[in-house]
Amino acid sequence: MTTIASLRRISAKSLSEKILAEKDSPSPSYAIIDVRDDDYIGGHIKGCTNIPSVQLDAMMPTLVRKLKDTKTVVFHCALSQQRGPSAALKYLREKDCLSKREGEGAVEQEVLVLDRGFEGWQRVYGGDERLTEGYVKEIWENY
């Protein structure tokens, strides 16, 4: 059984390479789910979907169905210490429940947590417009 401690992580460097490698793809093999709430301001990873953690429980069945054919799903919050890992774990559990209810075998899917969250991401890629949108450096300077 997967736990928060056993969730696999992806580095900002590995995720940036994946994004850049597939930047012209009409349907990338990955999805990035940003579960930050009010702290979503100040920038986000290009192409991510923001689902605030307070809405996550209600949105989870829809999210699992929407991403069922996506090879890699990456969750993160500001630091990826609580909300991001919790969201990834909820996603995995919902995915298992859904496949059992619908009698389908679990689709092979990699569910990861962005190491160090957006805070770590913005330190390296905040100013890179190929990878980050809406970045406001002043918001993150004292984070």
C-alpha positions in Angstrom: 0.0 0.0 0.0 1.3 3.4 -1.0 1.9 6.0 1.8 3.0 9.6 1.7 6.5 8.5 2.6 6.7 6.0 -0.3 5.4 8.3 -3.0 7.9 8.8 -5.8 9.2 12.3 -6.4 10.3 14.1 -9.6 13.0 16.8 -9.6 12.3 20.2 -11.1 15.1 19.5 -13.6 13.5 16.2 -14.8 10.0 17.8 -15.0 11.4 20.7 -17.0 13.1 18.3 -19.4 9.8 16.4 -19.9 7.9 19.7 -20.5 10.4 21.0 -23.0 10.6 17.6 -24.8 6.9 17.6 -25.4 6.2 21.3 -25.7 4.9 21.0 -29.3 2.9 17.9 -28.6 -0.9 18.3 -29.0 -1.5 15.8 -26.2 1.5 15.5 -23.8 2.0 12.3 -21.9 2.0 14.1 -18.5 -0.4 16.3 -16.5 0.7 18.7 -13.7 -1.8 19.3 -10.9 -1.1 22.3 -8.7 -3.1 22.1 -5.5 -2.2 25.5 -4.0 -5.0 27.6 -2.7 -4.6 31.3 -2.1 -0.8 30.9 -2.6 -1.3 30.1 -6.3 -0.7 33.8 -7.0 2.8 34.7 -8.2 3.3 32.1 -10.9 2.7 28.6 -11.9 4.1 25.9 -14.1 3.1 26.3 -17.7 0.2 24.0 -18.6 -0.6 23.0 -15.1 -4.2 22.6 -13.8 -4.9 24.4 -10.5 -7.3 22.5 -8.3 -7.2 24.2 -4.9 -6.7 21.6 -2.1 -10.1 22.7 -0.5 -11.9 21.5 -3.7 -9.8 18.3 -4.2 -12.2 15.8 -2.6 -15.1 17.0 -4.7 -13.0 17.1 -7.9 -11.1 13.8 -7.5 -13.5 11.4 -9.3 -13.6 13.7 -12.3 -9.8 14.2 -12.3 -9.2 10.5 -12.2 -11.5 9.9 -15.2 -10.1 12.9 -17.1 -6.5 11.7 -16.7 -7.1 8.0 -17.1 -5.0 7.8 -20.3 -2.2 10.1 -19.1 1.1 8.4 -18.6 2.4 10.6 -15.8 0.6 12.8 -13.3 2.6 15.2 -11.2 1.1 16.8 -8.0 2.6 19.8 -6.2 1.8 22.6 -3.8 4.1 25.4 -2.6 6.6 23.1 -0.9 5.2 19.6 -1.7 5.4 18.6 2.0 1.6 18.3 2.8 -1.0 19.3 0.2 0.8 17.9 -2.9 1.7 14.5 -1.4 -1.8 14.2 0.2 -3.4 15.0 -3.2 -1.2 12.4 -4.9 -2.2 9.8 -2.3 -5.9 10.6 -2.6 -5.6 10.4 -6.4 -4.1 6.9 -6.2 -6.8 5.7 -3.8 -9.6 7.1 -6.0 -8.0 5.6 -9.1 -7.9 2.1 -7.4 -11.5 2.4 -6.2 -12.7 3.5 -9.6 -11.0 0.7 -11.4 -12.5 -1.8 -8.9 -16.0 -0.3 -9.2 -15.9 -0.3 -13.0 -14.2 -3.7 -13.2 -11.3 -2.4 -15.2 -7.7 -3.3 -14.5 -5.6 -0.4 -13.3 -4.1 1.6 -16.2 -0.3 1.8 -15.9 0.2 5.4 -14.7 3.1 7.0 -12.9 1.9 9.4 -10.1 4.6 11.6 -8.8 5.2 14.6 -6.4 7.3 17.6 -7.5 10.2 17.6 -5.2 10.4 20.9 -3.2 7.1 22.1 -4.8 6.7 25.4 -6.6 9.1 27.1 -4.3 11.9 24.9 -5.5 10.7 25.2 -9.1 10.6 29.0 -9.1 14.2 29.2 -7.8 15.4 27.6 -11.0 12.7 28.2 -13.6 10.7 31.1 -12.3 12.0 33.5 -15.0 11.9 31.0 -17.8 8.8 31.9 -19.8 8.9 28.5 -21.6 8.2 26.8 -18.3 6.6 29.3 -16.0 3.6 31.6 -16.4 2.6 34.6 -14.4 5.8 34.7 -12.4 6.2 37.5 -9.9 9.6 37.3 -8.4 8.9 39.7 -5.5 6.2 37.3 -4.1 8.8 34.5 -3.8 11.8 36.4 -2.6 11.1 36.0 1.0 9.2 32.6 0.9 
